[in-house]
Amino acid sequence: SQASAYNEETGEINWDCPCLGGMAHGPCGEDFKQAFSCFVTSEADPKGMDCVDYFQSMQECFKKHPEEYASELDEEEEE
């Protein structure tokens, strides 16, 4: 089975899962953890709509650390 960061049976998140690409570590790790935790437990429809604030905080953090998160930011236009 494919490695998953979230174990639905236990509700635990494996922050060291390679599938997260190291996002849980580094300067924006806490922002990422909040957003990801919110998303995987979201009951909203569409899923994650109740987590928008967390994702915005995470994106703001990425922009403050472009050297760490270039691959996350390259989808946006470069200034």
C-alpha positions in Angstrom: 0.0 0.0 0.0 1.1 3.5 -0.6 2.7 5.3 2.3 0.3 7.8 3.9 1.0 10.5 6.4 -2.4 10.1 8.0 -3.5 7.0 9.7 -7.3 7.0 9.7 -7.6 4.2 12.2 -5.5 6.0 14.9 -5.9 9.6 13.8 -2.2 10.0 14.0 -0.1 11.9 11.5 3.4 10.7 10.6 5.3 14.0 10.1 8.3 12.1 8.9 6.5 10.4 6.0 8.5 10.9 2.8 5.2 11.7 1.1 5.2 15.1 2.9 8.4 16.1 1.3 9.9 17.4 4.5 7.2 20.1 4.7 6.5 19.4 8.4 10.1 20.5 9.1 11.8 23.8 8.4 10.7 27.4 9.1 7.1 26.8 8.1 6.7 23.4 9.7 4.2 24.5 12.3 2.1 26.3 9.8 2.1 23.3 7.6 1.2 21.0 10.4 -1.8 23.1 11.4 -3.1 23.2 7.8 -2.5 19.5 7.1 -4.0 18.4 10.4 -7.0 20.6 9.8 -7.4 19.2 6.3 -7.2 15.5 7.1 -9.8 15.9 9.8 -12.0 18.3 7.9 -15.7 17.4 7.8 -16.5 20.4 5.5 -17.8 20.1 2.0 -15.7 20.6 0.0 -13.1 19.1 2.2 -10.7 21.6 3.7 -12.9 24.7 3.3 -12.8 25.2 7.0 -9.0 25.3 6.9 -8.5 28.2 4.5 -7.0 30.5 7.2 -4.3 27.8 8.0 -3.4 27.4 4.3 -3.2 31.2 3.9 -0.8 31.4 6.9 1.3 28.6 5.4 1.5 30.4 2.0 2.5 33.6 3.7 5.3 31.8 5.5 6.4 30.1 2.3 6.7 33.6 0.7 8.9 34.7 3.6 11.3 31.8 3.0 11.5 31.4 -0.8 14.9 29.7 -0.6 13.4 26.9 1.5 10.1 26.6 -0.4 10.9 27.5 -4.0 9.2 24.3 -5.2 6.0 25.2 -3.4 6.0 28.8 -4.8 7.0 28.1 -8.4 3.3 27.7 -9.4 2.8 31.4 -8.8 4.0 34.1 -11.1 7.5 35.3 -10.3 7.9 38.9 -9.6 
